[in-house]
Amino acid sequence: MISDGGKKVLEDPNYIFAKLNISQIEHSYLEDFLMSMSVIRAAEIKIAEAKKNGLIKGPVHLGVGQEAIAVGVSKNLRNTDRIFGAHRSHSHVLGVDNDLHKLFAEVLGKNTGFSSGMGGSMHLASKSKGFLGSVPIVTGTVPLAVGAGLASKLQKSGDIAISYLGDGATEEGVFHESLNFARVSNIPILFVVENNLFSSHMHMSLRQPLNTINRFAKAHEIETKLVDGNDVVEIYRTSSEFIRRMRLKPEPYLIEAITYRWFGHVDWREDIDVGVARSKKDLLNWKKRDPIKRLSDAMINKKIWTIEKQHNLDLKVDELIHANWEKALHDDFPDRKSLLDNVYKYD
Amino acid sequence: MISTTYSDAILSAFDYLLKNYPEVFVLGQGLWSPWYVGNTMKNLDKKYGKDRIIDTPVSESACTGAAVGASICGMKPIIVHPRMDFMLYAMDSIVNQAAKWSYMFGGQLNAPVTIRSIINRGGSQGAQHSQALHSWFAHIPGIRVVMPSTVQDARDLLISSVLCPDPVIYIDDRWLYEQTADLKPIKETPLNDVTPKCLKEGDQITIVGSGYSTLLALNASKKLHSDGVRAEVFDLRVINPFNSINILDSVLKTKRLLVIDSGWKSCGMASEVITSIVENIPTNTLIDPPRRITLPDCPAPSSEVHEKDYYPNEEKIIKFINDEYYF
């Protein structure tokens, strides 16, 4: 729990963070969190390398350091829920569909990818798992997610919508329209704002009067909670409670998770001192708040995990990354004849 | 058969869709208002409930996006924009999202939303209440653009649009609302099967229109007929993706082409029709250069004096044909 007094410090690189409180969470859940975050981390580091050495052609927006958010939220979801992402969405899709081969194939532009090689890193979808699309137009999917929630309400399915967005997206007008419409129509949608304090190169303090955005939820009478975005357990607890309530009674909620991306806005560089208010010192401080290590440490501290088990998990993740990457590398590109396919659903 | 107005034909399409397809719902501004959209939506909220007929906040962008999102999830939403001008707030959801949702994800998903956009011109409403921007949308691959001009099409093409698995912009012009016709029973037609239609046969000139322009072309051609001018009139019906084949055959016969469009000249639909014909016929086929009648390239004026010069009408078309052609 972050108290009101904590808000000011949560986004501060020098914030003294507490040990993770993992009480009353099933051990299998904790192990799942650890595995899922580790896979996402390793996958993105692999993608960063491949981008650097030219194997990946299109831009990649990496979320290393932010894994806890998607992992904590996804644990509450079912395949019939409707999830929408944005430009930095590798973790969002992997959170519900851990098919590394499909992610790697997609970023390499292969026809076996999540979007049959037609999307690349910025356009990901996994329909069967409820991940209905991520796109790089900032805030572009936010109203779509509201509509997905509206559909669910009309279908009386009990399914919910998840809209992942960043702090920059809260500066677009349609974000505010979407919150208002979701509230006034009682739409079951959870807005998950990953506030990593930067939009491209610009720090929040240069774009908004406050470094947090949950005031926008309050303005639209939407229940909200500010959480430590690098605490997977806190994210899981908060989203779990909101989602439980949404399934019973359709209503919007908003979680603001404060976090930090270890890479720059796009591709593999750290963007230290090339952006505005992003320093090496800040990055090192934020790395101390590593969501994976914090969970592992807390589990070891509680004697439900060991250094040896952690070592084995890391080895397993490495193998997974290697096998799936090699497989994707050898897959085919889309057939050149498919250029005009799927412009329309029927031709 | 009962004689029906264009606006009642739209209402009957809504009624048919809402009655037969539980996944159809409608949202937009003014849907609970008795006067906002003519009588084309009259009492639908009372008949089908305010859950399915949703009058929305003043948020074109979010509400259009919501319709797109709902369509991705198995619904068949219709988002209504009582004036096309205000719909420009929703360009991202239409152009970036709906139009590309199938392509970007390799055909795995699609956004079968219907966007009903109303052209509402004249009446000294001026520059921001009178635009006909169909040509813009026809430029975008992935979004179908439908412009019914006849009473029959007003009903049938709305049904085809809503049942189409692709996003469709259905554009109706309020100047057509008073037209009447005897309607055939409803028969669902795939939008793909809808091509430009010959509304009047002739062998001296092919006149092509869409929406209200088709009505002008048809009325003008009837009057010209008594002067001995045999014009063939084509109604485009679907302007994207545009299939020019029937018109091409007609021009090969008449050897003259005139396009009337309710939009502006520059980069407009008239240019597209002319180009698609000219590039597909042998040189020297045409007796006269291809011509177009469009709006002058200025915003809609407010003054009634200027309005008379701004909009094409029957008399202007007849005069243009008499002045420009020698049959």
Contacts between the chains, C-beta under 8 A, distances in Angstrom:
chain1	res1	chain2	res2	distance
A	82	B	69	7.8
A	82	B	72	7.9
A	82	B	73	5.7
A	84	B	69	7.5
A	113	B	106	8.0
A	114	B	105	7.9
A	115	B	104	6.5
A	115	B	105	4.5
A	115	B	106	4.6
A	115	B	108	6.7
A	116	B	105	7.7
A	116	B	106	2.8
A	116	B	107	7.1
A	116	B	108	7.1
A	117	B	106	6.9
A	118	B	103	6.4
A	118	B	104	6.2
A	118	B	105	6.8
A	118	B	106	4.2
A	119	B	104	5.1
A	119	B	105	5.9
A	119	B	106	7.0
A	123	B	104	4.2
A	123	B	105	6.4
A	125	B	105	4.2
A	125	B	108	5.6
A	125	B	109	5.7
A	127	B	108	5.2
A	127	B	109	5.8
A	132	B	72	5.5
A	132	B	73	7.2
A	132	B	109	6.3
A	133	B	72	7.3
A	133	B	101	6.8
A	133	B	104	7.6
A	133	B	105	6.2
A	133	B	109	6.3
A	135	B	96	7.3
A	135	B	97	6.9
A	135	B	104	7.0
A	137	B	92	6.1
A	137	B	96	5.1
A	137	B	97	7.5
A	140	B	65	7.9
A	140	B	92	5.8
A	140	B	93	7.7
A	140	B	96	6.0
A	140	B	97	5.8
A	141	B	69	7.8
A	141	B	97	7.5
A	142	B	65	7.3
A	143	B	61	6.6
A	143	B	62	4.4
A	143	B	63	7.6
A	143	B	64	7.4
A	143	B	65	2.5
A	143	B	66	5.3
A	143	B	68	7.5
A	143	B	69	6.5
A	143	B	93	6.2
A	144	B	65	5.3
A	144	B	66	7.3
A	144	B	68	5.4
A	144	B	69	3.3
A	144	B	72	6.7
A	144	B	93	7.3
A	144	B	97	6.3
A	145	B	69	5.9
A	146	B	62	6.6
A	146	B	65	7.0
A	146	B	66	4.8
A	146	B	69	6.3
A	147	B	65	6.3
A	147	B	66	3.4
A	147	B	67	5.9
A	147	B	68	6.1
A	147	B	69	2.7
A	147	B	70	4.0
A	147	B	71	7.5
A	147	B	72	7.7
A	147	B	73	7.5
A	147	B	77	7.4
A	148	B	69	4.4
A	148	B	70	6.6
A	148	B	72	6.6
A	148	B	73	4.9
A	149	B	69	7.9
A	150	B	66	5.7
A	150	B	69	7.5
A	150	B	70	5.4
A	151	B	69	7.2
A	151	B	70	3.9
A	151	B	73	3.9
A	151	B	74	6.6
A	151	B	75	4.6
A	152	B	73	6.9
A	154	B	25	6.2
A	154	B	51	6.7
A	154	B	52	7.4
A	154	B	70	7.6
A	154	B	75	6.6
A	155	B	73	7.8
A	155	B	74	7.2
A	155	B	75	7.5
A	161	B	69	7.7
A	173	B	61	6.9
A	174	B	59	8.0
A	174	B	61	4.4
A	174	B	62	5.5
A	174	B	65	6.7
A	174	B	92	7.3
A	177	B	57	7.3
A	177	B	59	3.8
A	177	B	61	5.6
A	177	B	62	3.4
A	177	B	63	7.8
A	178	B	59	8.0
A	178	B	62	4.6
A	178	B	65	7.2
A	178	B	66	7.8
A	180	B	57	5.8
A	180	B	59	6.6
A	180	B	62	7.5
A	181	B	56	6.8
A	181	B	57	5.8
A	181	B	59	5.7
A	181	B	62	4.8
A	181	B	63	6.4
A	181	B	66	6.4
A	184	B	57	6.2
A	185	B	54	7.2
A	341	B	107	6.6
A	342	B	102	4.9
A	342	B	103	5.1
A	342	B	106	6.3
A	342	B	107	3.6
A	343	B	102	7.1
A	343	B	103	5.4
A	343	B	141	5.1
A	343	B	142	5.2
A	344	B	102	7.0
A	344	B	142	6.8
A	344	B	144	7.4
A	344	B	166	4.9
A	344	B	241	7.3
A	345	B	102	5.4
A	345	B	107	7.3
A	345	B	110	4.5
A	345	B	112	7.4
A	345	B	165	3.8
A	345	B	166	5.1
A	346	B	165	5.9
A	346	B	166	7.4
A	346	B	190	7.6
A	346	B	192	6.2
A	347	B	192	7.4
